Amino acid sequence: MGRTMRQNSDSLNREETEVFEEARPRLLGLAYRILGSRADAEDAVQDSFLKWVRAERGEIENPASWLTTVCVRRCLDLQRSAQRSRVNYVGAWLPEAVQTSVEHEAEARMDLSASLTTAFLLMLERLKPKERAAYLLHDIFEMPYAEIAGMLEINESTCRKWVSRAKTHIEQAKVRHATPLEQQDQLLAAFRAAVEEGTTARLAELLSSDVRLSTDGGGKVVALRETLQGVEPVLRFVSQGLSRYWIGFEWVVTELNGGRGILLRQDGATVAAVSFSFDEAGKATGIFILRNPDKLAHLGPAVLQ
């Protein structure tokens, strides 16, 4: 995608190119949250760039708003297509993992990272596409209702209702909060000990009573078809199942979706990505194991905002 953008940018002057490049990280972050797919998000941003290249500059009063509108509408088109394709998806569906950056000292940054967690993205999947977009634009990207309504081609009162309803669902699910990194690191250490050594006592202490474990293989690799729920089934699978499958894998601790995560690598290739969700007490409520090779291929150095 980067090469295509550079080629097309030759037809823009430096100022016009800089306008888009300044907006690009924000557009990518928004598109990813709407779509749950890094690849689809990049496609949406690329399509927005192509429209920017062809646009009549004199008709654009606010480039940032114009680009956001184009990107959001493209995301909604892609979302409808994605929903149709998931009807026959094999096993649990999880969002693509993305590597992120967490600035420990910045409260605002931590709050933004909380809107990238796997649990939060799965919660967004329960909302209607336009409702999801309205919530993200207002509560995450701090845009006014009137501007959002124009982007989504709805009236302002409807926009306010959608955002309010989405906020209620998200607050009830308690999926948007920041867990101290020290607690996340404790869970990672206990999880690894359970896999490599079969010792589960410490991990058991760090799991919520209704913890859920999901694996996404997309029908392309071995993975659980059903989500496990409860401490005992999860501990048994981690200490007995994963210990057999993950022998000899390289463990890489990294930042995934706004928090601590793990990449499992074999012969230089990433074969699994593991992320976690936590309740407000710091206990793990979810373990998400991504195995679908298509969703692992896009892991790289890029950072979402």
N, C-alpha and C positions, 0 to 999 in steps of 0.2 A: 504494500500500500504506500509506503514512504516514497518509493521510486516514482510511482504514478503521480503522486502529489508534486514531487519536485519537477517532473516533466511538464505538468500543467501549469505550475507556478511561473514558468517562463513567460506565459501570456499575461501575467499580472505584474504591476509595478511593485517595488519593494514595500511600500506602505500597505498595499492591499494584501500582500503575502503575510506581512507581520500581523495584520489584523486577524487573519485566520489562524496563524500559528499561536497567537496569544489565546484564542478561544478554544483551540483544539483540546487541551487537557480537560477543560470543563465539559466540553461536548462528549468526550470519550467517557468521562466519569458518569455523566447523566445517562448516556446510551447504555452503558454496562448495567447500571442499576435498573433500567427499564427492561432490558432484554435478558439479563442473567447470562450473557454469552459475550466473551471478549471478541471472538471472531465476528459475530453479528454487529457488535458495537463498532468495531473498526469499519465494517462495511457501511454502516449508517453515517459515520463521520466522513468516509471517502465520498459517499454520494452527496453529502452536504457540501464538501469541497468542490465537487464538479459543478454543482448548481451555483456556487459562489463564483467560479470561473466564468460562467455564462451569464451571470446576472447583470442587469443594467444598474450601474452604481448610482446614477442620479435618482433612482426610485427607492433607494435604501437610506432611511433616515438614521436608523440605529443598527449598525452591523452586528453587534453582539446579540441583540434581540432577534434580528432576522435569521442569523445562523442557528440560534437555539430553536426557533420555530421550525425551520427546515429539518433540523436533526430530529426533533421530537416527532414530527409527522411521519418522517421516514421510519423511525423506531416503531411507531404504532402499526405501520404497514408490515414491517418485519415480524412484529409480535403476533399478528393474526396468522401469518404463515407458520410461525414456530409452534403456535398452539395446535394447529392442524397436524403438524408432523409428530407431536408428542403423543398423539392418540395411540400409536402403536409402539411407543418407546418401551424397551425391554427393561423391567426392573424399576428401581427408584431413579428419579431424575434429580440431579443436583446441578446448581450453577457451575459454570467454568470457574476454576480457581484463578485468582490473579495475585501477583506479588505486589505488596503495598509497602508503604513507609509509615511508621508510627513515631511521631515526635512526642516523647514521654512528657516533656515539660509543658506542652501546649494543650490546654483543656479543649479549646475549640477544635484542634486537629483530632483529638481522641474522639470527640463527638462525631466528627465527620467520618472517621474510620468505623465507628459503630454502625454506620449505614451501609457498610460493605460486607458485614459478616454473612456467612452462609445462612444462618437462621433468619436474619433480617430479609435477605433476598427471597428466601422461601416464603416468608410471610407476605411479601409484596406479590408473589405469584397468585395469592388468593384474591387479590383485588382485581377489578376490571381494569383493562389496559389504560383507559383515559383517567380513571380514578387514581391509578398508580402514578401516572405522569403528573397529575395535578398535585398530589401529595409531595412528590420528590421536588418539583419545581418550587413549591412554596416553603416546605419545612427543611429541605436539605440545601437547596440552592437560593433560598430567600428572595424569591421573586414575588411581586405584588399580584393579588388576585385578578385585577383587571387585565394585566398583561398575559397571565396564564390563560384566562378565559379566551382571549383573542387567539392565542396559539392553538387551543383545543377546539375553537369554533363553538363555544358554548357561552351562555350568559354568566355573569359574575356570581349571581346567587347560587346557581347550580355548582359552580366551581367551589364556592365556600362550603357547600353541603358535602361535596365529594371529599374535600380535604379533611373536614371535620369527621366524617365517617371513617376515613382511612386512619386518622390519628387514633380514634377510639379502638379500632381493631388492633393496631400496633401496640398501643399502650396496654391493652388487655393481654396481649401475647408476651409482653415484657421482653422483647427481643432487641431493643435499642438502648443498650447501656454499655459502658466501658468497664471491663474487668481488669484489675491491676495486673501488670505483667508478671509480678512475682507469683501470683496464684496461677497464671497460665503456665509459667515455667515449671511449677510443681506438678501440674497435671501432665505435661509433656514427659517429665522424668518418670513419673509413675506409670504412664502408658507404655513407655519404652521398656521399663523393667518388666511389666506384665508380658509384653511380647517376647522379649529376649531371654528372660529368666523364669517366666511363669509365676512370678510373685505378684499377687493381686491385692494384698491387704491394704497397701497405701492407696492404690487406685480406687478401691471400693470406698474409702473414706472421702474421696473427692468427687464421687458421682452422686447426682441427685437420684432419688428413689425411682423416678420415672424416666431416667435417661434413655435416649433412643440412639441406635447406631444404624446408619444407612450407607450402603455402598452403591456406587453408580458405575456399572461396566458397559452400559449401553448395548448389551448383547454381543459385545466384541471380545470381552475377556471374562474370566471367571469372577463372579461377584454374587453376593446375596441377592435374591429376587425380592425378599421381603425385609422390611425394617424390623430390627430387634428392639424390644422394649423391656426395661427392667434391669436392675443391677446384675442379677445372676446370669441371665442369658448373654448380656454384653461381656461380662468378665470371662465367661466360658469361651466365647468366640475369640476374644482378644488373646487370652493366654494359651488356648489350644489350637484354634484355627489359624490365626495370623502367625503364630510362632512357626508353623509348618511352611506357610507360603512365603514368609519374608526372611528366611534364612539367607544370610550373606548380603542382604541389601545394605546400601550406604544410606545413612540417615542424615539429612540436611535440615537443620532448624532454620526457618525463614519466616518472614512476615507474609501471611496469606489472608486476604480479605479482612484486613484491619486488625489482625491479631496474630499470635504465635501459631505457627503451623509446621508441618513436617513434609518434606519431599523425600520419597523413597526412590533411590536410583540403583540401576543395575546396568553394568557395562556402559556407563556414561549416559544412559537414557533415564528419564523420569518415568517410573511405572506406577506411581501412586502419589496422591497428595492428600494429606489429612488435615482437617480443620475442626474446630470445636466451638460449641456455644455454651454459655454459662448463665446461671440465674443470678439474681442480685446478691445472693450470699456467696457467690464465687464457685459454686459447685457446677460440674459439667452436666448440661441437659442434653447435649447432642454431640455425637462423634460422626463426622462426615468423611467417608473415604471415597475419593474420586479415582476411578480406574480406567474410565473410558479414554483410550489413547487420543481420540480427537480433541478432547477437552484438556489434555495435558500438553499438547503440542505447542500451545501459545504461551506457556509459562516462560518468562524471560525477565530482563532487567527493567522493563517499563513500569512506571509507578502511576497508579490512579490517584486522583485527588477527590 
